[in-house]
Amino acid sequence: MIEEPDTLVVGATGLLGRWLVAELLAQGRSVAATVRGGPARGDELRTWLREHDIGEQALTVVSADITQPGLGLLPEDRRRLSSVRDVFNTAGLYRFGLGRDEARRVNVDGAMNVARWAATRQRLRRLIQISGYRVAGAHPASENRLYRRYGAYEASKREGDAMVRAFAAAEGIPLTVVNPAVVIGHSITGEAEQYIGLAEMVENLWAGRLPALAGTRRTFVPVVTVDHLARFLTAVPEYDRGPYSAHYLLDDATPELPELIALLARHLGLRAPRMVAPTGLVRRLPRALTRTEPETLTFLSEDRYDTSSADALADAAGLSHPPVKEALLRWADRLVADRFGRARPPVKGGFQRVGQTRTYLAGDRLSAGYVLLHGLPLTAEAWQGVLPELNGTALVADLPGLGRSARSADDPADWLAELLAPLRTRPILVGHSAGTAPALRYAHAHPERVTGLVLLSPYFLQRRPRWHLRTPPLAGPLLRTASPRLLGRALVGSHETDIPALDDAVAQLRRPGVARRTARWLDRAQSQTERAELRTLTATCPVPVHLVTGEFDPLIDDPLDVPVTVVPGAGHHPQLTHPSHVAAAVKDCLTSMRA
């Protein structure tokens, strides 16, 4: 039987709410969590907790709507929450470009509804309201002036903050307002799943769309990791006393904005913007040019903040900020791996050092049964449809200089040797098109470490591409300006082109230098000397080799008595159009090689 909850987290499916629920449960608290959207949202929260190894036995989930008086709770849920002592309001509408009424409904009316509900708790120990470091202690102003100056998001947060403080003082409600800085990902994993604000700046940096920074050289945009914020919040009702407390929660060691962006640029292998433009100028420029939401400009300030009360509470609770620079780098890695929230890869990836190359990889680097190398102009996401159907663990990576991996002076075969050095298994190497070359060379150099090779669409046994794709000065611009639809038609012909891997390939090709390096790979791969060498390596390979090709992209050279599987209806990229067929062929190859 679930113990009666002593804590309520309002807004439990948001970024902060879910981490707070997880921390409270990990500390042995009995927690009630409000969700909006019916049982499915509760199931979503429980699934997330299980994925993070958090037991949910002490969790009670109730449906609520903070825009309604009494939170819109059903009578039975009101009774279930009669034991609540601590109320955390993490709910809020965090989005720029909101309408005034939309923002006020949640950030003002919703905040007041939570405060009024908390005031009815006979056992209430504390109401903890989450505000913001640019909002803290704001004085009420005329509504029109407030919204004109700050925009709907920040103005509604300021208005809601002032009203909750005034209400708590009048009603004698013990209140703590926590004013966190920009919330970034978990200090160890980088996980955040919030992609606006500073995260958008990182995305523009990654995509080569950040020629200048708004603000000054001393602009300070402080951050706090989501796990430290969650731990701090759980300590508040244990240590805060008296009718009212307020805490600025931020890491004062956060680098100033130009240095912060330069740090991330170096880590991601990018060029940092050198120019800084005054916010007044940026505000007057077209948004299409600046790629900056005007409401975010009020956050670009040189202001510093008094963190003494938060520091004192953290010291009493034995808490300290994790190293901020390391946390920022892990957060940036996770943003890139999660494609800034656009899609969830089937296998979670990240960046690791492979030899001298910062490489994006996903999967099992220690005991993979399969290692899959993509072709051009794709990335490791090309295997999305294949991976779930393989009967074992797999490792995928973006080839050096391509996709998300940094450019490299290493030979691709040497890079592959470094990638596979930690493996304790003898995997099947699966190479597609250009990825077949390093796979073949690795198998010749290290036959004792490979069970066999599957060469998918081995380009050196097929027709050469059209001349303009073999000429880097022409191929680079063509690749860089291709749309997902155009690339889809070029790669998969008349098949359905709504394939996430194509969107990812296009996004990476538009990053600085990637299209040019892809074109150079394509040029090198098509030399007659290279093709002849790879044909010889196939014929003399010391491990079993199996070829897989599409029906409409046949082999034109003698496959040298090597087994061949033809995928019906497929072209040069069957892993995109017929992933089940490719997975079946790979599994069949593994069975025959081990027989």
Number of C-alpha atoms within 10 A of each C-alpha: 5 11 13 17 21 19 25 26 25 26 22 27 23 19 19 22 22 21 24 25 30 28 20 23 19 15 11 10 18 22 26 24 24 23 26 17 10 11 13 11 17 21 13 12 23 21 14 16 18 12 10 11 11 17 15 19 13 18 22 21 20 22 18 21 20 27 19 15 15 18 19 15 18 13 8 9 15 14 10 15 20 16 18 21 19 24 25 26 24 21 26 23 17 17 13 17 13 16 11 14 12 14 25 23 17 23 28 24 21 24 26 22 21 25 25 19 14 26 19 12 16 11 14 19 20 25 25 24 24 22 26 21 22 20 19 21 16 13 11 13 13 8 11 9 11 17 18 10 12 18 21 24 24 25 26 29 27 26 24 23 26 19 19 22 19 12 15 21 14 9 11 12 22 21 25 25 23 23 22 24 21 21 22 26 26 22 24 13 13 23 21 23 16 19 18 17 19 19 20 17 18 22 19 16 23 24 16 17 17 20 14 16 24 22 23 18 16 15 20 22 23 25 24 25 28 23 25 23 22 19 20 23 21 20 17 23 20 13 12 16 14 10 13 17 16 19 23 22 28 26 21 19 12 18 20 18 23 23 16 18 21 19 17 23 19 12 15 20 15 19 17 22 17 11 13 14 13 14 18 11 10 20 16 10 14 11 12 8 9 18 15 21 15 19 19 16 18 14 20 18 17 14 12 12 13 12 16 12 14 20 19 14 18 21 11 11 16 10 15 13 20 16 13 19 16 13 22 24 21 23 24 26 23 24 25 19 22 20 16 19 15 11 12 12 17 15 18 12 21 21 21 15 14 21 16 13 22 20 26 26 25 22 20 17 20 15 18 20 23 29 23 25 28 24 28 20 24 25 26 26 25 29 24 18 21 21 23 16 15 17 13 12 17 23 25 26 26 23 29 23 23 29 30 30 25 23 19 17 10 15 11 19 17 15 22 21 20 16 21 21 14 11 16 13 16 18 23 26 28 24 24 29 23 25 24 27 26 22 28 28 20 21 25 17 15 13 17 11 18 21 20 26 28 26 27 31 28 26 27 24 18 17 13 15 11 8 10 12 19 21 15 20 13 14 20 23 15 18 22 21 14 17 17 20 16 15 20 22 14 13 21 17 17 10 14 12 21 11 16 18 22 24 21 21 26 25 19 23 29 20 20 16 18 24 27 24 19 23 25 18 19 22 16 16 21 18 13 12 10 13 20 12 12 23 19 11 16 26 13 13 19 17 18 22 23 23 23 25 27 22 16 15 19 19 21 11 11 9 15 11 7 12 13 17 18 21 20 13 13 22 23 25 24 28 24 27 21 18 21 18 20 27 20 15 21 27 18 13 23 21 10 11 16 9 6
